[in-house]
Amino acid sequence: MSTMLQQIDDAILGIRKPMLDRLVAEMPADPEPWWLQLWLDLELQCSQRNLQGARSAFASFTALPPSKRPYDLHYRMVTGWTQFLAESTEVDEALDLLQDLDVDTMTDVGYQARALRTLALCATQQGRYDDAQTHGEHAVALLGALPYPAAFGNALTELATIYSRKGLLADAVRMQFRAYETFTTLDNPIALAIAMLNLGVLYGETGNREKARTYFEQVRTIDTGADAERFATYAALNIGLLHLEDNDATQAIHELLVAERLSTDKSKWSMATGARRGLSAAHRVLGNIEQARLWLQRAEDALAMASNEPQRITHVIEEARLLMCEGDHQRAIDILEPIADAARQRADVSALLRSLAELHVAYAATQASSRAYQCLLERTQLETSVTNTTAQQRLALFTVEREREEERRTAQRERDLLHSVMPGTVAERILSGERRIADVHTDVAILFADLVGFTTISENMEPKEVLDFIERIFTQFDTIIEHHGLVRIKTIGDAYMAVANLPDMVSQPAHRAAHCAMDMMKAITDGTYGVRVRIGMHIGTVVAGVIGATRPMYDIWGDAVNIAARMEQHSEPGRIHISQAFAEELQGFGVTERGTIEVKGKGMMTTYWLERL
């Protein structure tokens, strides 16, 4: 596979449009393979939501003779085109093409997952939710093992919708939260904003308007670049409608005016319809009937530009409410009854509940008490089932939130434990999934300190007293090394080891370690511990890494470590013993030559005492 082809695959399957745009600009005049430009033309038309252009691009492919349609091109073209068809509700055409492709036998797992997502979407639109679940779960399983988190997050969101339609509410909530967590790992603010909007809607549907409002407000804080106005519109529209549900019509008008202006500027007629209808309802609540009528007419104008059935139903119901405010209850009944009948046929519970509520009021106002009672009874029975469903949704949300909180606590405990036994940056590398950590560091200042006399003193102590005694000393050492920018590597018995210049680089590591050693010596001398400390130091190159899977430990190895340990072993109580390499870093300042000593494994070495700084 060519490098260019692999990069384009990653851009398309990973939903990385900026990367795709860059690759298009870099496309050579004679690409390899030859069909790259043909395929990219289709993908670009699909990404721009140009149905006519995409259809023309796919027709150019099908017009080729079979010998010019290799399988590698065929499945790429079909999966891209059918995904766009399904998103455009052209379900039958998409399914015919996917049937010819034989998705189950595909060997390219990334494109197989793409095709499965399309099959799930088609089945969802046709109400075949069992098939949708099968395809959706298969897609999630495949994408979970691939390096395409944006596609994985989208697949989780789609599966959440399928679970919700099937009444598997707890599973739907879990999928939506998994999608949210996936999107938070991406440097993709648009994906994160979409996830927050979905969670806001989810909480709004269960009646938790405050939690819903929190997510919608968070959308406003995300920098979505060129899409900023689109998401600002979504946020304002949803927050405005929440205020309307809270009977805060004044605040609702403030938010909905923002949504209306932004959606009209960008010709987003579906959102403009919702904003204008919301403004009509808010003015109706405030008793401004003339303004309500004006906004509802403007909503109807927008609806004509982007009509869909749910929007039309909501518009008719708001029209009926306004008619009743104007005293025309019979006209309200005339437009509501067809809505209720259609809702019964489609089992559209939401539309039926809303239309029955208004029909009950309208019939009561016209003295048709028997029909008013029938509407009330039907609505009450329906509400009972809906209340049970809502209670299940709330329970599902509560259960998942509790599980997530426990997962967060467990993760925080693991994080705290790792941070307590190794440097913070190393701990974060492990937590981020890095499996093998082994680095070479140069100019590392290594300090060993040993408590002289501790063994004798501890013989007359209780175990708890021994632990408290050494903990007091090492806690003081921890404070000192942190002040000077060193990192503790480990303690073994009454020995203490710290380094400067790893895992993060610092300036003048030898000077830092020297100051640290002097302060450690002073702390022991000034204290009432009854022990003395001897210290040895060296500077050089080490290997640092993490060993152990179940009990990971950060440590350092190398000749420099051995020399530093020998410096401590050949030191004297109350003194700081350093190597020649370390002394040279201090340029002789405060250093006295000790002479030549024999060091195990190294032979004769000239070493020094650090006297002062």
C-alpha positions in Angstrom: 0.0 0.0 0.0 1.3 3.4 -0.9 2.1 6.0 1.8 -0.4 8.4 0.3 -3.2 5.8 0.3 -2.5 4.8 3.9 -2.6 8.5 5.0 -5.9 9.1 3.2 -7.3 5.9 4.8 -6.3 7.2 8.2 -7.8 10.6 7.5 -11.1 9.2 6.3 -11.6 6.4 8.8 -10.3 8.6 11.6 -12.7 11.5 10.5 -9.8 13.9 10.3 -10.9 16.5 7.9 -8.0 18.9 8.2 -5.6 16.1 7.5 -7.7 15.1 4.5 -7.8 18.6 3.1 -4.0 18.8 3.4 -3.6 15.5 1.6 -5.8 16.7 -1.2 -3.7 19.8 -1.6 -0.5 17.6 -1.7 -2.0 15.1 -4.3 0.6 14.5 -7.1 -0.5 14.9 -10.7 0.1 11.2 -11.3 -0.9 9.5 -8.0 -0.3 5.9 -7.0 -2.6 4.0 -7.2 -4.1 5.7 -10.3 -7.7 5.8 -8.8 -6.9 8.0 -5.8 -8.3 11.2 -7.3 -11.5 9.5 -8.4 -12.1 8.2 -4.8 -11.2 11.5 -3.2 -13.6 13.4 -5.4 -16.4 11.2 -4.0 -15.3 11.6 -0.4 -15.0 15.4 -0.7 -18.5 15.7 -2.2 -19.8 13.6 0.7 -18.0 15.6 3.3 -19.5 18.8 1.8 -23.0 17.2 2.0 -23.4 17.6 -1.8 -25.7 14.8 -2.8 -25.8 15.7 -6.5 -22.0 16.0 -6.7 -21.5 12.8 -4.8 -23.9 10.9 -7.0 -22.0 12.2 -10.1 -18.7 11.1 -8.6 -20.0 7.6 -7.9 -21.5 7.4 -11.4 -18.0 8.1 -12.8 -16.8 5.0 -10.9 -19.7 2.7 -12.0 -19.1 3.9 -15.6 -15.7 2.3 -15.6 -15.3 -1.1 -17.2 -14.9 -3.9 -14.6 -11.2 -4.2 -15.3 -10.8 -0.6 -14.1 -12.7 -1.2 -10.9 -10.3 -3.1 -8.6 -11.7 -4.4 -5.3 -9.6 -2.0 -3.2 -11.3 0.9 -5.0 -14.7 -0.8 -5.0 -15.1 -1.1 -1.3 -13.8 2.3 -0.6 -16.2 3.9 -3.0 -19.2 1.9 -1.9 -18.7 2.4 1.9 -18.3 6.2 1.4 -21.2 6.6 -0.9 -23.6 4.4 1.1 -22.8 6.1 4.3 -23.8 9.4 2.8 -26.9 7.8 1.2 -28.0 6.5 4.6 -27.4 9.9 6.3 -29.5 11.4 3.5 -32.3 8.8 4.2 -31.8 7.1 0.9 -31.9 3.8 2.7 -33.0 1.4 0.0 -30.3 2.4 -2.5 -27.6 2.2 0.3 -28.8 -1.3 1.3 -28.7 -2.6 -2.3 -25.1 -1.5 -2.8 -24.0 -2.9 0.6 -25.6 -6.3 -0.2 -23.5 -6.5 -3.4 -20.4 -5.6 -1.3 -21.0 -8.5 1.1 -19.8 -6.8 4.3 -19.3 -9.9 6.3 -16.5 -11.1 4.1 -14.6 -7.8 4.0 -10.9 -8.1 5.1 -10.2 -4.4 5.6 -11.5 -4.0 9.2 -11.6 -0.2 9.1 -13.9 -0.1 6.1 -15.9 -3.1 7.3 -16.7 -1.1 10.5 -17.7 1.8 8.4 -20.1 -0.4 6.4 -21.5 -1.9 9.6 -22.3 1.5 11.0 -24.1 2.3 7.7 -26.1 -0.9 8.0 -27.0 -0.1 11.6 -28.2 3.4 10.5 -30.3 2.0 7.7 -31.9 -0.6 10.1 -32.6 2.1 12.6 -34.4 4.3 10.1 -36.5 1.3 9.0 -37.3 0.4 12.6 -35.4 -2.9 12.5 -33.8 -2.4 15.9 -32.6 -5.9 16.5 -30.6 -5.8 13.2 -29.4 -2.3 14.0 -28.2 -3.5 17.4 -26.3 -6.5 15.8 -24.6 -4.3 13.3 -23.9 -1.5 15.8 -22.3 -3.8 18.4 -20.2 -5.4 15.7 -19.0 -2.0 14.5 -18.2 -0.9 18.1 -16.2 -4.1 18.7 -14.1 -3.6 15.6 -13.5 0.1 16.1 -12.5 -0.4 19.8 -9.4 -2.2 18.5 -8.5 0.4 15.9 -6.8 3.8 16.2 -9.8 5.7 15.1 -11.3 7.2 18.4 -13.5 9.7 16.6 -15.2 7.0 14.6 -15.4 4.8 17.7 -17.1 7.6 19.6 -19.6 8.1 16.8 -20.4 4.4 16.8 -21.0 4.5 20.5 -23.4 7.4 20.2 -25.3 5.6 17.4 -25.5 2.4 19.4 -26.8 4.5 22.4 -29.6 5.7 20.1 -30.4 2.1 19.1 -30.5 0.9 22.8 -32.7 3.8 23.7 -35.2 3.0 20.9 -35.3 -0.6 22.2 -35.8 0.5 25.8 -32.4 -0.7 27.0 -32.0 2.5 28.9 -29.1 1.6 31.2 -27.1 0.4 28.2 -27.9 3.5 26.2 -26.7 5.7 29.0 -23.5 3.7 29.3 -22.8 4.0 25.6 -23.4 7.7 25.6 -21.0 8.3 28.5 -18.4 6.0 26.9 -18.7 8.2 23.7 -18.3 11.3 25.8 -15.2 9.9 27.5 -13.8 8.9 24.1 -14.3 12.4 22.7 -12.7 14.0 25.7 -9.4 12.2 24.8 -9.4 13.8 21.3 -8.0 17.1 20.2 -11.4 17.5 18.5 -13.5 20.2 20.1 -16.4 19.5 17.6 -16.7 15.9 18.7 -16.6 17.0 22.4 -19.3 19.6 21.8 -21.5 17.0 20.1 -21.1 14.6 23.0 -22.0 17.4 25.5 -25.1 18.3 23.5 -26.2 14.6 23.4 -25.7 14.3 27.2 -27.7 17.5 27.7 -30.5 16.2 25.7 -30.3 12.9 27.6 -30.7 14.6 30.9 -33.3 16.9 29.6 -35.5 14.0 28.5 -35.4 12.6 32.1 -36.4 15.8 33.6 -33.0 16.8 35.1 -33.0 20.3 33.6 -30.2 21.6 35.8 -27.8 18.9 34.7 -29.0 19.4 31.1 -28.3 23.1 31.3 -24.8 22.4 32.7 -23.9 20.4 29.6 -25.4 23.0 27.2 -23.5 25.8 29.0 -20.3 23.8 28.7 -20.8 23.7 24.9 -20.5 27.4 24.9 -17.0 27.2 26.5 -15.5 25.0 23.7 -13.6 26.6 20.9 -15.1 24.9 17.8 -13.5 27.2 15.3 -15.4 27.7 12.1 -18.4 25.8 13.7 -18.6 28.1 16.7 -21.8 29.8 15.6 -23.5 26.5 14.9 -22.8 25.2 18.4 -23.6 28.6 19.9 -27.0 28.3 18.2 -27.6 24.7 19.5 -26.7 25.9 23.0 -28.8 29.0 23.0 -31.8 27.1 21.5 -31.7 24.2 24.1 -31.1 26.5 27.0 -33.9 28.8 25.9 -36.3 25.8 25.7 -35.2 24.7 29.2 -36.1 28.1 30.5 -39.5 27.8 28.8 -40.1 24.5 30.5 -39.2 26.2 33.8 -41.9 28.9 33.0 -39.1 31.5 32.8 -40.4 33.1 29.6 -38.3 36.3 29.9 -35.0 34.4 30.1 -36.2 32.0 27.4 -36.8 35.0 25.1 -33.3 36.2 25.7 -31.7 32.9 24.7 -34.1 32.2 21.9 -33.5 35.5 20.2 -29.8 34.7 20.2 -30.5 31.3 18.6 -32.9 32.8 16.1 -30.4 35.4 14.9 -27.6 33.0 14.5 -29.7 30.3 12.7 -31.2 32.9 10.3 -27.8 34.3 9.5 -26.6 30.9 8.5 -29.8 29.7 6.9 -30.1 26.9 9.4 -33.9 26.7 8.9 -34.5 23.7 11.2 -33.0 25.6 14.2 -34.6 28.8 13.1 -38.0 27.0 13.2 -37.4 25.8 16.8 -36.2 29.2 18.0 -39.1 31.1 16.4 -41.6 28.6 17.7 -40.1 28.9 21.2 -40.3 32.7 21.0 -44.0 32.4 20.0 -44.6 30.1 23.1 -42.7 32.5 25.4 -44.7 35.5 24.3 -47.9 33.5 24.6 -47.0 32.6 28.2 -46.5 36.3 28.9 -49.8 37.2 27.3 -48.2 39.0 24.3 -50.6 37.3 21.8 -49.8 39.6 18.9 -46.1 39.0 19.2 -46.7 35.2 19.6 -48.7 35.2 16.4 -46.0 37.1 14.6 -43.3 34.7 15.7 -45.3 31.6 14.9 -45.9 32.9 11.4 -42.1 33.4 11.0 -41.6 29.8 12.3 -44.0 28.6 9.6 -41.9 30.4 7.0 -38.7 28.7 8.3 -40.5 25.3 8.4 -41.3 25.6 4.8 -37.6 25.8 4.1 -36.7 22.7 6.0 -39.8 20.7 6.8 -39.7 17.4 8.8 -42.5 15.6 10.5 -41.5 16.1 14.2 -41.1 19.8 13.6 -44.4 20.0 11.8 -46.2 18.2 14.7 -44.7 20.6 17.3 -45.6 23.6 15.1 -49.3 22.4 14.9 -49.5 21.9 18.6 -48.2 25.4 19.3 -50.6 26.8 16.7 -53.5 25.1 18.6 -52.3 26.6 21.9 -52.3 30.0 20.4 -55.7 29.5 18.8 -57.1 28.7 22.2 -55.6 31.8 23.7 -57.4 33.7 20.9 -60.7 31.9 21.8 -60.9 29.7 18.7 -61.1 26.3 20.5 -62.9 24.5 17.6 -60.2 25.4 15.1 -57.7 24.1 17.6 -59.6 20.8 17.8 -59.7 20.6 14.0 -55.9 20.7 13.6 -55.1 18.6 16.7 -57.3 15.5 16.0 -55.3 14.5 12.8 -52.1 14.9 14.8 -53.4 12.6 17.6 -54.7 10.0 15.0 -51.3 9.9 13.2 -49.5 9.6 16.5 -51.6 6.6 17.5 -50.8 4.9 14.3 -47.0 5.5 14.6 -46.9 4.9 18.4 -45.5 8.3 18.7 -46.0 8.7 22.5 -44.6 12.2 22.7 -46.8 13.7 20.0 -49.9 11.8 21.3 -49.4 13.0 24.9 -49.0 16.7 23.8 -52.0 16.6 21.5 -54.2 14.9 24.0 -53.3 17.5 26.6 -54.4 20.3 24.3 -57.5 18.4 23.1 -58.7 17.9 26.7 -58.5 21.7 27.3 -60.2 22.5 23.9 -63.1 20.1 24.3 -63.6 21.2 27.9 -63.9 24.8 26.7 -66.5 23.9 24.1 -68.6 22.0 26.7 -67.9 18.7 25.0 -67.3 17.1 28.4 -67.6 13.5 27.3 -64.8 13.9 24.7 -62.8 16.0 27.1 -63.0 13.1 29.6 -61.9 10.5 26.9 -58.9 12.6 26.1 -58.0 13.0 29.8 -58.4 9.2 30.4 -56.3 8.2 27.4 -53.6 10.7 28.4 -53.6 9.6 32.0 -53.2 5.9 31.0 -50.4 6.9 28.6 -48.7 9.0 31.2 -48.5 6.1 33.5 -46.5 4.1 31.1 -44.4 7.1 30.2 -43.8 7.9 33.9 -42.5 4.3 34.4 -40.2 4.7 31.4 -38.9 8.1 32.7 -38.4 6.5 36.1 -36.4 3.8 34.4 -34.3 6.4 32.6 -33.6 8.2 35.8 -32.7 5.0 37.5 -30.4 4.1 34.6 -28.7 7.5 34.8 -28.3 7.2 38.6 -26.8 3.7 38.3 -24.4 4.7 35.6 -23.4 7.9 37.4 -22.7 5.9 40.5 -20.6 3.4 38.5 -18.7 6.2 36.9 -18.1 7.9 40.3 -16.7 4.6 41.6 -14.5 4.2 38.5 -13.3 7.8 39.0 -12.4 7.1 42.7 -10.6 3.9 41.7 -8.7 5.7 39.0 -7.8 8.5 41.4 -6.5 5.9 44.0 -4.4 4.3 41.3 -3.1 7.7 40.2 -2.3 8.8 43.8 -0.5 5.5 44.4 1.6 5.7 41.3 2.5 9.3 42.1 3.6 8.3 45.6 6.1 5.7 44.3 7.5 7.4 41.2 7.9 10.9 39.6 4.7 12.5 38.4 5.6 12.6 34.7 6.5 8.9 34.7 3.2 8.1 36.5 1.2 10.0 33.9 3.0 8.1 31.1 1.9 4.8 32.7 -1.6 6.1 33.2 -1.8 7.2 29.6 -1.2 3.6 28.5 2.6 3.7 27.7 3.7 0.1 28.3 7.4 0.2 28.3 9.3 3.1 29.8 13.1 3.0 29.5 15.0 6.3 28.9 18.7 7.3 28.8 19.5 10.5 30.8 22.8 12.3 30.8 24.3 14.6 33.5 22.2 13.1 36.3 23.4 14.0 39.8 22.9 11.0 42.1 22.7 11.3 45.9 22.9 8.4 48.4 22.4 9.1 52.1 22.7 6.6 54.9 21.7 7.0 58.5 24.7 6.0 60.7 23.8 4.5 64.0 20.2 3.8 63.1 20.6 0.1 63.6 21.9 0.5 67.2 19.1 2.9 68.1 16.4 0.9 66.6 17.3 -2.2 68.6 15.7 -0.7 71.7 12.5 0.6 69.9 9.1 -1.0 69.3 8.3 -1.6 65.6 5.9 1.3 65.5 8.6 3.6 67.0 11.1 2.5 64.4 8.7 3.3 61.6 7.7 6.7 63.1 11.4 7.6 63.6 12.6 6.8 60.1 9.4 8.3 58.6 10.1 11.7 60.3 13.6 11.8 58.9 12.7 10.7 55.4 9.7 13.1 55.3 12.1 15.9 56.1 14.4 14.7 53.4 11.5 14.7 50.9 10.8 18.3 51.7 14.4 19.3 51.2 14.8 17.5 47.8 11.6 18.9 46.6 12.8 22.4 47.5 16.0 21.9 45.4 14.3 20.2 42.5 15.5 16.6 43.1 13.4 13.5 42.8 13.4 10.6 45.3 14.0 7.3 43.6 13.7 4.9 46.6 14.5 4.1 50.2 16.0 0.8 51.3 16.0 0.4 55.0 17.8 3.4 56.4 19.3 4.4 53.0 17.8 7.2 50.9 18.4 7.8 47.1 17.6 10.9 45.1 18.6 12.4 41.7 18.6 15.7 39.9 18.0 16.1 36.1 15.5 13.2 35.6 12.9 12.4 34.6 12.6 16.2 33.8 15.7 18.2 32.9 16.8 21.0 35.4 19.6 23.5 35.3 22.8 22.9 37.3 21.9 19.4 38.6 25.2 19.1 40.5 24.7 22.4 42.3 21.2 21.4 43.2 22.3 18.1 44.6 25.1 19.8 46.5 22.8 22.3 48.2 20.4 19.5 48.9 23.1 17.4 50.6 24.2 20.3 52.8 20.6 20.9 53.9 20.1 17.2 54.6 23.3 17.2 56.7 22.2 20.3 58.6 18.7 18.8 59.3 20.2 15.7 60.9 22.8 17.7 62.8 20.3 20.3 64.1 17.7 17.7 65.0 17.4 15.5 68.0 17.5 12.2 66.1 20.6 10.7 67.8 22.0 9.5 64.4 24.4 11.0 61.9 24.2 10.9 58.1 26.9 10.1 55.5 26.3 11.1 51.9 27.9 10.2 48.6 27.3 11.8 45.2 28.4 11.3 41.6 27.2 12.7 38.2 26.9 10.8 35.0 24.7 8.9 32.5 22.0 6.5 33.7 19.2 4.3 32.3 15.8 5.0 34.0 12.7 3.0 33.6 9.8 1.2 35.1 9.9 -2.5 36.0 7.2 -4.8 37.2 3.6 -5.2 35.9 1.6 -5.8 39.0 3.8 -3.6 41.2 5.5 -1.1 38.9 8.6 0.5 40.3 10.7 3.3 38.9 14.5 2.9 39.2 17.8 3.8 37.6 20.7 1.7 36.6 24.2 2.2 35.2 27.9 2.6 36.2 27.1 6.1 37.5 24.7 4.7 40.0 27.3 2.2 41.2 29.9 5.0 41.6 27.5 7.2 43.6 26.8 4.2 45.9 30.5 3.6 46.4 30.9 7.3 47.3 28.4 6.9 50.1 29.9 3.6 51.3 33.4 5.2 51.5 32.0 8.4 53.1 32.2 9.2 56.9 29.5 10.2 59.3 28.7 13.8 59.0 30.5 14.2 55.7 29.6 14.5 52.0 31.8 12.4 49.7 31.9 13.2 46.0 33.6 11.9 42.9 36.0 13.8 40.7 33.3 14.3 38.0 31.0 15.8 40.6 33.7 18.1 42.0 34.5 19.4 38.5 30.9 20.4 38.1 31.3 22.6 41.2 34.6 24.0 39.8 36.4 23.4 43.0 34.2 25.7 45.1 33.9 24.4 48.7 35.7 21.2 47.7 38.7 19.5 49.4 40.6 16.7 47.8 40.4 13.6 49.9 43.1 11.7 48.0 43.2 8.4 46.1 41.1 5.5 47.4 40.4 2.0 46.1 36.8 1.7 44.9 35.4 -1.7 44.4 34.9 -2.4 40.7 36.7 0.8 39.6 40.2 0.6 41.1 41.9 3.7 42.4 39.9 6.9 42.2 40.6 10.5 43.3 37.7 11.7 45.4 36.7 14.8 47.3 34.9 16.2 50.4 32.2 18.8 49.9 32.8 21.2 52.8 30.7 24.2 52.0 28.9 26.1 49.2 
